[in-house]
Amino acid sequence: MKGDILIHGLGVAGATLAYLTSKLGFRVVGLDVAPYYRKACGDVVTLRSYTWELLRATGSILTFARRFEVRVGGVEVAYLNLGPVWAVVDKPKLVNTLRSMAEAEGAKIVKGKGAPEAGSDGVVVDARGPYAHNLNESVLTVRFIAKARWDDDSALIDFDPANLGLYWVFPLGDGRINMGAGFKKVEDGGLLKALTLKYYRRLTGENAQVLDVRGAPVAVEAPVKLVEDGVYKVGEAAGLVNSTSGEGNRYAIHSAIALARAISKGRGVKGYKELLQGVLDEITLSRLLLKLVEKLGPKTSTKLLESLPQEFWAYYFKGRLTRRTLLRVLRSNLNILLPTV
Ligand SMILES: Cc1cc2nc3c(=O)[nH]c(=O)nc-3n(C[C@H](O)[C@H](O)[C@H](O)COP(=O)(O)OP(=O)(O)OC[C@H]3O[C@@H](n4cnc5c(N)ncnc54)[C@H](O)[C@@H]3O)c2cc1C
């Protein structure tokens, strides 16, 4: 045995970490308040070789999103056919299977609520997702699963710059959709549900046949910290969530892989940070973009969003929007800046 690892929270990040580290020969204990994971999500995971591997191993892929429509205030501004860029997953199956796979490798999974604290020996990890943070650093989000006539490969995102957030409609396969919304300026869950249902009616002319509804916070403004007071952090507990899209699943998986690697190679915090540099850059950029939209106000940021070229949206959906790619897009589309400055 290689040493002890105590993981608080067994969502995407914690369950992945528990599986990987127990497989590497560590003595792992994983603690979660919920014996069965069923947290609300848009159920989309951006494809990379490492996410693909994990999704396949857990048999959790339902369909793929290939076509993407972007709207701003209900008006279409871009439409892209990008091929299978997102896997749409059965997320409870993904997380609960990872927990079982960790147990099969010798990890001990226990039900319980804890506040992670560094001990004298062993590694302690905070993987409590948005619940590791003060809720005023999060945006409340609701998602509906509904029956609908919807293309099984089409995803829609509609930005609302006035409320600082977005509506989404994603395919779920089998004649179902996953739709929802989250706005920095709408804190009331009841209002958020009503707005989402109204949005769907406006979009399709039909009432949604709702099968399930759930809400959860997304920590879009939480500080990014990979370690604090000797406790490692992964996933949303580390602040790894994209402020402009709400994407967090890929980062949760990536951070768990990076931490497992850093621990097993004895590379500590420095190694962990190095392995996550790309993700950290993406998230810093998303925080800057959210601040920019907030600062510009709804009218100007609507104009800006409307004028962004297809190339920008391709990077956005592929999860490849970095400072470098953004500069490239801006340089070859200098006219974007003209109406706004
Ligand atoms: C409505 C909604 C839609 C979203 N859509 C998408 C999407 O389509 N694509 C995407 O990439 N991301 C999406 N996200 C974000 C994504 O769900 C999260 O970023 C991701 O789940 C983070 O994984 P995690 O493991 O860090 O945290 P979580 O998955 O939240 O897991 C945290 C775990 O910690 C446990 N826990 C909490 N407190 C304690 C405690 N005190 N002690 C022990 N255990 C505790 C919880 O029970 C849970 O199992 C969405 C989020 C929401 C809310």
The ligand as an SDF file (V2000), in Angstrom:
LIG
                    3D

 53 58  0  0  0  0  0  0  0  0999 V2000
  -27.9950   22.6200  -13.4610 C   0  0  0  0  0  0  0  0  0  0  0  0
  -26.5360   22.4470  -13.7950 C   0  0  0  0  0  0  0  0  0  0  0  0
  -26.1730   22.1740  -15.1150 C   0  0  0  0  0  0  0  0  0  0  0  0
  -24.8200   21.9550  -15.4260 C   0  0  0  0  0  0  0  0  0  0  0  0
  -24.5200   21.5740  -16.6950 N   0  0  0  0  0  0  0  0  0  0  0  0
  -23.2460   21.2350  -16.9990 C   0  0  0  0  0  0  0  0  0  0  0  0
  -22.9320   20.6930  -18.2760 C   0  0  0  0  0  0  0  0  0  0  0  0
  -23.8130   20.4540  -19.1170 O   0  0  0  0  0  0  0  0  0  0  0  0
  -21.6360   20.4000  -18.5390 N   0  0  0  0  0  0  0  0  0  0  0  0
  -20.6500   20.6080  -17.6270 C   0  0  0  0  0  0  0  0  0  0  0  0
  -19.4860   20.3300  -17.9220 O   0  0  0  0  0  0  0  0  0  0  0  0
  -20.9200   21.0690  -16.3910 N   0  0  0  0  0  0  0  0  0  0  0  0
  -22.1940   21.3780  -16.0620 C   0  0  0  0  0  0  0  0  0  0  0  0
  -22.4940   21.8230  -14.7900 N   0  0  0  0  0  0  0  0  0  0  0  0
  -21.4040   21.9120  -13.7990 C   0  0  0  0  0  0  0  0  0  0  0  0
  -21.0600   20.5190  -13.3050 C   0  0  0  0  0  0  0  0  0  0  0  0
  -22.2290   19.8480  -12.9140 O   0  0  0  0  0  0  0  0  0  0  0  0
  -20.1080   20.6080  -12.1020 C   0  0  0  0  0  0  0  0  0  0  0  0
  -19.0880   21.5250  -12.3670 O   0  0  0  0  0  0  0  0  0  0  0  0
  -19.4990   19.2420  -11.7800 C   0  0  0  0  0  0  0  0  0  0  0  0
  -20.4960   18.3560  -11.3240 O   0  0  0  0  0  0  0  0  0  0  0  0
  -18.4420   19.4350  -10.7120 C   0  0  0  0  0  0  0  0  0  0  0  0
  -18.0170   18.1810  -10.2550 O   0  0  0  0  0  0  0  0  0  0  0  0
  -17.4590   18.0440   -8.7420 P   0  0  0  0  0  0  0  0  0  0  0  0
  -17.1220   16.6460   -8.5650 O   0  0  0  0  0  0  0  0  0  0  0  0
  -16.4850   19.1080   -8.5060 O   0  0  0  0  0  0  0  0  0  0  0  0
  -18.7360   18.4210   -7.8330 O   0  0  0  0  0  0  0  0  0  0  0  0
  -20.1330   17.6720   -7.7180 P   0  0  0  0  0  0  0  0  0  0  0  0
  -20.4130   16.8880   -8.9340 O   0  0  0  0  0  0  0  0  0  0  0  0
  -21.0990   18.7290   -7.3130 O   0  0  0  0  0  0  0  0  0  0  0  0
  -19.9360   16.6570   -6.5100 O   0  0  0  0  0  0  0  0  0  0  0  0
  -19.7910   17.1020   -5.1930 C   0  0  0  0  0  0  0  0  0  0  0  0
  -20.0850   15.9390   -4.2650 C   0  0  0  0  0  0  0  0  0  0  0  0
  -19.7980   16.3480   -2.9270 O   0  0  0  0  0  0  0  0  0  0  0  0
  -20.8160   15.8660   -2.0770 C   0  0  0  0  0  0  0  0  0  0  0  0
  -20.8120   16.7070   -0.8770 N   0  0  0  0  0  0  0  0  0  0  0  0
  -21.2390   17.9840   -0.7590 C   0  0  0  0  0  0  0  0  0  0  0  0
  -21.0020   18.4450    0.4890 N   0  0  0  0  0  0  0  0  0  0  0  0
  -20.3960   17.4380    1.1760 C   0  0  0  0  0  0  0  0  0  0  0  0
  -19.8780   17.2990    2.4950 C   0  0  0  0  0  0  0  0  0  0  0  0
  -19.9090   18.3010    3.3990 N   0  0  0  0  0  0  0  0  0  0  0  0
  -19.3100   16.1200    2.8520 N   0  0  0  0  0  0  0  0  0  0  0  0
  -19.2600   15.0980    1.9720 C   0  0  0  0  0  0  0  0  0  0  0  0
  -19.7330   15.1720    0.7080 N   0  0  0  0  0  0  0  0  0  0  0  0
  -20.2830   16.3340    0.3060 C   0  0  0  0  0  0  0  0  0  0  0  0
  -22.0800   15.9210   -2.9300 C   0  0  0  0  0  0  0  0  0  0  0  0
  -23.0710   15.0370   -2.4340 O   0  0  0  0  0  0  0  0  0  0  0  0
  -21.5360   15.4860   -4.3050 C   0  0  0  0  0  0  0  0  0  0  0  0
  -21.6140   14.1140   -4.4890 O   0  0  0  0  0  0  0  0  0  0  0  0
  -23.8230   22.0650  -14.4410 C   0  0  0  0  0  0  0  0  0  0  0  0
  -24.1910   22.3700  -13.1060 C   0  0  0  0  0  0  0  0  0  0  0  0
  -25.5300   22.5460  -12.8000 C   0  0  0  0  0  0  0  0  0  0  0  0
  -25.9210   22.8260  -11.3790 C   0  0  0  0  0  0  0  0  0  0  0  0
  1  2  1  0
  2  3  1  0
  2 52  2  0
  3  4  2  0
  4  5  1  0
  4 50  1  0
  5  6  2  0
  6  7  1  0
  6 13  1  0
  7  8  2  0
  7  9  1  0
  9 10  1  0
 10 11  2  0
 10 12  1  0
 12 13  2  0
 13 14  1  0
 14 15  1  0
 14 50  1  0
 15 16  1  0
 16 17  1  0
 16 18  1  0
 18 19  1  0
 18 20  1  0
 20 21  1  0
 20 22  1  0
 22 23  1  0
 23 24  1  0
 24 25  2  0
 24 26  1  0
 24 27  1  0
 27 28  1  0
 28 29  2  0
 28 30  1  0
 28 31  1  0
 31 32  1  0
 32 33  1  0
 33 34  1  0
 33 48  1  0
 34 35  1  0
 35 36  1  0
 35 46  1  0
 36 37  1  0
 36 45  1  0
 37 38  2  0
 38 39  1  0
 39 40  1  0
 39 45  2  0
 40 41  1  0
 40 42  2  0
 42 43  1  0
 43 44  2  0
 44 45  1  0
 46 47  1  0
 46 48  1  0
 48 49  1  0
 50 51  2  0
 51 52  1  0
 52 53  1  0
M  END
$$$$
